[in-house]
Amino acid sequence: MLDQVVAAQLPLVARLPEASRRRAADFLAELVMLSQAYRHHAAGWISREELAERGSGAVSRIAVIRRRSSLSSTQFTEQD
């Protein structure tokens, strides 16, 4: 399912402005890596614990992307 989400979003991402495109691509890359982890688990290559660890890592990286993008639109003064 994650692969389908990514495939459906790629044409939309290509039409975004540069800054938005980069952010959306970062989000989609995390989904791709997460879907790969699920496939590896289904094939028996990684344990349930490893899958959970990779899932937590993906959520953490997505949170960083969200924070980074909200900071980039903030105007700072010289005092900041």
Sequence and secondary structure as in RCSB ss.txt:
>XXXX:A:sequence
MLDQVVAAQLPLVARLPEASRRRAADFLAELVMLSQAYRHHAAGWISREELAERGSGAVSRIAVIRRRSSLSSTQ
FTEQD
>XXXX:A:secstr
 HHHHHHHHHHHHHTS HHHHHHHHHHHHHHHHHHHHHHHHHTTSS HHHHHHHHHHHHHHHHHHHHHHHHHTS 
  TT 
